[in-house]
């Protein structure tokens, strides 16, 4: 009994010291109570605060129907998902988990994250909207996401989105058309003359006609990045595609076959 009483007195004295230290610090620095701190996002309903990761999908998910946002730790994964035709927003280095939550809620996207604040993301959004990526390498992450979401990837899905800007619209060129525009760009030839080209959504469905000047600038001011295409590609490839929004150029080649073999598509 005496031993127990001594133990109780020691514990009480320690708590008294800690309480005295807390009171002296708060009196000096005047911290703001948590209830008075400004909220970063709108308050989330109480029933939405439980930690609830996104469960695996039992039914097949077409790649082009999946809409996600990935954090800065999964930027490599994001580009690979775009190669599969997934509608993927990739956070910039200066963006935070709060930005991911805002984008997910406003655009109806699923969040893919390896951030240590994953549980905070869940509390800022709806239940089942966040998936915590476990793999470290982008290739392994892609396999993990394909399995978790039961992704179905068709040939029409592959490379149907721009890896740089996520656009799904592309201007289609024949080799001689793309080559003529490249030569004109290199010679800095610019005129008011232009030609009409076809724009396709996901490279499959016709969307509209677009006018492009002789130096490879669209009617919306986007300059096609033809300087990145070597001249011999115009003899090797049958079709060229220019991103509608950023101007990055794509063409048919062995990279499609290599990508399918690497990821077992």
N, C-alpha and C positions, 0 to 999 in steps of 0.2 A: 504494500500500500504506500509506504514512504517513497519507494522508487517511482511509483506512478505519479505521486504528487509532485516530485521534483521534475519529472518529464513535462508535466502540464505547465509548471511555472516557467521552465525554459522556453517552451513554445510560446507562451503568452508574452514573455519579455521580448522575444524576437519579433513578434507581430507588432508590439508597441513601438519598437525601434523603427520598423519599416513604415508604420503609420505616421510617426513623427517626421520621418524623412520625406514622405510624400506630401505632408501638409506644408513643410518648409519650401519644397520645390514649387508647389502650386501657388503658394503665396508670392513667390519670386517671379515666376514666368507667366502666370495667368493663362493657362491653356484654354482654348475654346472647347466647350463641351461637344461631344460627338453629335448630339442632337441639333446643334447650331451650325455644323459644317455645311457648306453648300453642296448639293448633290451634283455629281458629274452627269448623270443621266436621270430621266424621269424615274420616280419611285416604282418599284416592281411589286406587284401584288404578293401578299404573303404566301399564297399557295404556290407561287412560282419560284420560291427561294430555295427549295430543296435541291441538293446536288443530284443531277440526273443526266448522265451522259447519253448520247444518242445510241440507241440499240442497233444491232446489226439488221440489215434488211433481208427479210425472208423472200421477197418477190424481186424479180429482175428489175434493174433500173437502167433505162436507156441512157447512155453517156450524155447525149445532147439535152436531156431533160434535167440533169443534176445542176443545181446552182449553188456555188460555195464561195466563201471568202477565206483566204489563208493568211496567217500572221507572218511576220518577218522571218520567223524561224523555219518556215515551210515554203519559201519563195521558189526553190528548185522544184518542189512538188507541184506548185501552182503552174509552172510552165509546162510540166509534163502532162498535167490534167488538161491543159488547153490543147495539147497535141491529140488528146483523146476526144476532143470536142466538148469538154465540160465547160460550162459558163463559169469562169473563175476570176474573182477579183483578188489581186495580190496586194497586200499592204506594203507601203513604202517604209523605208528604214526609220523615218521620223514619226510614224503612226503607232498608236498604242492599242491595247486590248479594248479600250473604250471605243475607239474608232471601228474596230471589228464588230463590236456589239451593235453600234448604231447602223452600220451598213447591213448587217444581218437582219435586223428588225425592220428597217425601212424597205429593203429589197427582197425580203423573204428568202434569205440564203442560210445555208448551214455553215457553221464555223469549224474549220480544221486548224488545230493549234497544238504546238508543243510547248507553249508558254507555261511558266511556273504558276501564272495566275489563272489557270484554266477554270478553277472553281469560281473565281470572281466572274469570269465570262458567263458561266451558267447562271449565276445569280442576277446578272444584268440582262439576261434574255429570257426566252421561254424554255420550259423543260424539254429536253430532247433535241435541242438545236446545236449542241456543241459535241464534237468528237475529238478526243485527245489522241493525237498521233503518237505511236510508240516507237516506231523505227527511226533510225538516225539518218540513213542515206536516202536520197531522193528516190532512187530506183526501188528500194525496199518499201519506202513510204507509198509509192504508187501501187505496188502489189497489195499492200495492206488495205488501201482505200478501195481498190477494185474488189477485194474479197469482202470487205465490210459492207459496202453498198450494193454488192452483187451486180456490178456494172456490166452492161452488155454494150460492147463496142463494135460497130459495123465499119466497113470500109468508107462509107459516107461520113462517118464521124471523124475519122482520122485526119488530122491537120485541117479541120474545118473551122478552126478559130486561130486568130493571130496570136503567136506566142508572146508578142511584145505588148499589145494593147487590148487583147481579148475580143477584138471585133470579129464578127462572123461574116462580114461582107467583103467580097474580093472582086477586083476588076480582072476580067479574063483577057489574055493576050495570046496571039499566035507568035511563034518564034521571030518571024520577020518583023512583026509590029514592035515587039519589045526591043529587038536589036536596033531598029531605026530610032526609037526614042532614046536609047542609051547613047548612040553615036551623036545625036543632036544635043544631048546633055553635055557630053564631053567637049563638043565644039562651042558650047555656050550659045547655041542657036535658039533664039526666042522670037516668036512672032504672035500675031493675034490669031493666026490660023489654028484650028484644032480639029480633032477627029473624034468620032463617037465610038464608045466601047460599051460592052455589056457588063453589068454588075450582078453577081450571084450571091445569094445568101447561103452560107455553108458550102459554097462551090457547087450547089446542086440546083437550087431554085432561082430562076430569073427574078431579079428585083427591080432593076431600072436601067436606063441608058445614062451614061455619063460622058461629058466632054473633057478631053485632055489635050493640052497644048503640045506643040511640037517639042518642047523641052521637058515633057513629062510631068507637068503640073496639072492637077485636076481642077475642075471648075470650082471646087471648094477650097483651093489653096494648098492641097496636100501634094508634096513633091515625092514622086516615086524614087525609091532608093536603088536605081539601076546601076549605080557605080559599084554596088556590092556584087554584081553578077559578072563573072568572067565571060569573055567573048565566046569561048568554046562551048559554053552551056547552051547557046542558041542552036547549036548543031545537034546536041545530045538530047534535048528535051522537046517534047511536043507541045506543051502548054505552060504558060507562065501566069502567075496570079499576083496582083498587087493589092496590098491591104488598103481598104477603102478609107480607113481612119488615120493610119500612120505612114503608109507608103512602103512598108517592108515588102520585099519581093520573095516569092516562093515559086518553085518549079518542080515538075515531076522528075524523080531521080531515084537512085538506090537508097537514099536515106529513109524512104518509106518502108522498103523491104527490110532494111536493117533494124528500124524501130520495131516492126512487127515481130521480127525474130528475137530481138533482145527482150521484149516484154511478153513474148509468147501469146501474141494476138491472132 
